Amino acid sequence: MAALAKGGRTNFFGFLLRLAARLPFLFIAGRLYGADALGRFASALVVVELAALLCSMGEKRGLAQRLAESEENRANLVFDGILIALILSGVAALGFYFVPAPLFPSGEYTALDRLIVLAIPGYALTEIVLAAQAYKYDIATTVRARAVVEPWTISILAGVLWFVPGVKTSGLSMAYLLSIYAGLAVALIPFLRTYGLPHNWHPHPRLMLRFTWRALPLALADAIEWGTRRVDIFILGLFAAPAAVGIYYVAQQVASLPQKLKTSFEPILGPVITRKLRERDYAAIARQVCQVGFWITAAQAGIALSLGIPGEAIMGLVGPNFVGGTGALAFLLAAEVVAATAVVAEAALIYVARVRNLWVSIGTIAVQALITVLAMEAIDSMNITDPDRANYYRAGAAAGALMLTLGAASLTKAFMLSRILREPINNWRWALIWAAGAAILVGQLVILLPEWLELAVGIPAILGVYGWVIWTRGFGPEDRILFSRKLAHEAEQQQEELKR
């Protein structure tokens, strides 16, 4: 529990840094490039990151299990995964470069835009390197790469490249590509210091094929879990204009900020669970899942309320045309809250019921795609004459479909894990209702303020009231270890022992 708390604290700081970097990027992209260019960039990003996750072969979570079970040189094990990822991502990048239609469904792109496929190998390798560091309880490297270097690089370069002749129309794609490799460079330095280079390592094609086959369900589960947050953009790109995709992308980027809180615990939760599985301590796994589930739910709900109540002011920062996406923002923020249970349950299911978890994930994304398509067809049948209004409706419908399917997935996966561990899995506490009620009351006063005060004073006020109620009425002694310096010191000692 000390290790979980320390990892969560470290990555929560990374969440704050990511928040500080994400908003400038959205402002620059919305004000300089506009909704159309942002929509084309978002459509390409969906395919690139999905391909990269598949090419990493589930090592983001599966590497911890391989390292825990094997006595082989750990550097060699990691480099096995790196070689497979390089081969697969190289093939994927070449394929999409010569057939770019899946990346750009609108058919609008430049020669430089096509180079975004080069991000696939960089993204896949970064996932593996950061997973290897997480096994050593090194979460700080993830924070530096994902929360500092990548977001600030893309924000700064998106602004700079706009003023470069011949590049500005592809500035978003080029900024993203460079940010991925900047993050990889920052991750590789501590990785090589921790693991070093492989010794007496020779690729064995038969063993690599066996490893790939074993990792395939986990890779698909990772891709599907990620895809539930992106298939809506893909479908929206098929039914709506790029401007609608751009508006939805901005709402999704704001809503994904509380989603990042799950990553505060995800890198450390995997190694902790794999160690408890070796001891067959299922009760401890259930306690850890419920504990972390409540932490994530409580934090996500607070941030969702503080961002959703002044949603019009936040969307208006990006540009006046984006304010109509406030409804989509509200649904997306609610979706992240209801998804918290599925996230922590899956962290254990991938080790104890890998194939069944995969089938549930496949069912989830299939249902989401079906509901989203039906919603798009329903809006088309309404014959809305105002194209902007139709775009806002489509964005809201896509977000609502996501919320419904993630809620169903949470209930299903919690029930599955409870049956397997024979322990209750529930992260709900009534204090969440009291805290949300207090935050909503404060929010009704906040929205009466001018927009700049709504953002500068209102967001901290809503979050502060919510946090005070959760702390006094919802947090018990076990929850407060999240803020215990003594346990943080114990976790640091444990980390040093593991490194030695």
Secondary structure, DSSP 8 states (H G I E B T S, - for coil): -HHHHHHHHHHHHHHHHHHHHHHHHHHHIIIIIHHHHHHHHHHHHHHHHHHHHHHTTTHHHHHHHHHHH--S-HHHHHHHHHHHHHHHHHHHHHHHHH--TTT-TTS---TTGGGGGGHHHHHHHHHHHHHHHHHTT--HHHIIIIIIIHHHHHHHHHHHHTTSTTTGGGHHHHHHHHHHHHHHHHHHHHHHHHH-S-SS----HHHHHHHHHHHHHHHHHHHHHHHTTTHHHHHHHHHS-HHHHHHHHHHHHHHHHHHGGGGGTHHHHHHHHHHHHHTT-HHHHHHHHHHHHHHHHHHHHHHHHHHHTTHHHHHHHH-GGGGGGHHHHHHHHHHHHHTHHHHHHHHHHHHHSHHHHHHHHHHHHHHHHHHHHHHHHHHHHTT-S-HHHHHHHHHHHHHHHHHHHHHHHHHHHHHHHHHHHTS------THHHHHHHHHHHHHHHHTTS-HHHIIIIIHHHHHHHHHHHIIIII--TTGGGGG-HHHHHHHHHHHHHHH-
